[in-house]
Amino acid sequence: QEQLVESGGGLVQAGGSLRLSCTASGSTFSTYTMAWFRQGPGKERAFVAAISWSGSNANYADSVKGRFTISRDNAKNAVYLQMNSLKPEDTAVYYCNVYTYWGQGTQVTVSS
């Protein structure tokens, strides 16, 4: 059974950094695009970043460009999100997505 498990969330002050990890099990996702989404309080789930199967192409939401970096390790069936210069508006539950599969989410809270 395919499963995605996120980790790395937490509470951080504005300007700080966090690194999220998502590990997939049950299937090899090395040929799929992997992505991160987030859902802030009272908001709909929104795209954050995506990375191609080879890691050679990445796309970002305008709100995180220049601050967040997505990467992947196909040998570990994992995708990462390095988040720098965090802002209170980055507060959300962050979800990993591959194909039709979603993780359970990890909470990121940025205090001002």
N, C-alpha and C positions, 0 to 999 in steps of 0.2 A: 504494500500500500504506500502510495506516494505521500510524502510528508515534508513540509517546509517548517523549519524552526528558526525563529529570529532570536537574537540576543544582543546585548550591548546598550539597551536603553537605560535611562536614568534621569536624575535631576542634575542640571548644570546651570551655572550662571551665564547670563548673556555675555557673548564674546568667547565662550569656552568651546570645547570640542568633544565629540563623541564618535565612536566607530561602531556601526551596526554590522552584525554578521547574520547571514542566513545560510543554513546548511540544509541541503535536500537529501532525502533518503528514499529508497524504494525504486527509484529510477535514475538513469543518467540523463541529466539535463544539459549536457555539454553542447548539444546542437541547437539549443533554444535561446532566444533572447531572455534575459532575466531583468527584472525591474523592481523598483521600489515605489510604493504609493504611501500616502499618509492621509489621515482623517483627523482634522482638528475639532475642537469642541464646537458642536452645533453646525459643523460643515460636512459636505459630502467628501467621499474619498477622492483624492486627487493624485495625479501623476507627479512623481518627483524626478526619477531618473531611470534610464534603461541602458543596457549594454548588450551588444551583439554577441553571438555565440563564440566568436574568436576573441572578443575583447577589443577589437580594433576600432569599433564605433560606439560612441556613447551619446546619449541625448539627455538634456536636463530641462526641467521647468525653469522659466525665466527667473522665478523667485529664488532659486538656489544656485544659479550659474555663478561660477567663480568662488563659491563657498563649499559646495559638496562635490565629492568625487566618488564615482561608482567604479568598482573593479570586480574581477571574478577570478576564481581558481578552479578550473575544470577538473583538475586532479582530485580536488577535495569536494567537488560538487557544491561549491559555495559562491556566494556573492556578498560584497561588502559595500557599505556606504560610509565614507569618511565625511563627517560634518564638522566644518570649522566656522568660526565667527557666528556662532549660533545666536539667534534672535528669539525674543519671546513668541513671535508669530510662527516660529518653527515647532512650537508645542503641539504634539499630535501623537496618535498611535501610528506607528510606521509598520507597513506590511510588505512582505516579500511576495513577488508574483513570478511564476513561471508557467507559461501556457495557460491552463485553466485552474492551476493550483495556487492556493493562497496560504500563507502562514497565519498564525494566531495573532500576530501583532506584538510590538514592543513599545512601551510608553516612553516618550521623550518629553521632558518638561524643562523649559528654559525660563529661569527666573530673571526678573529685571533688576 
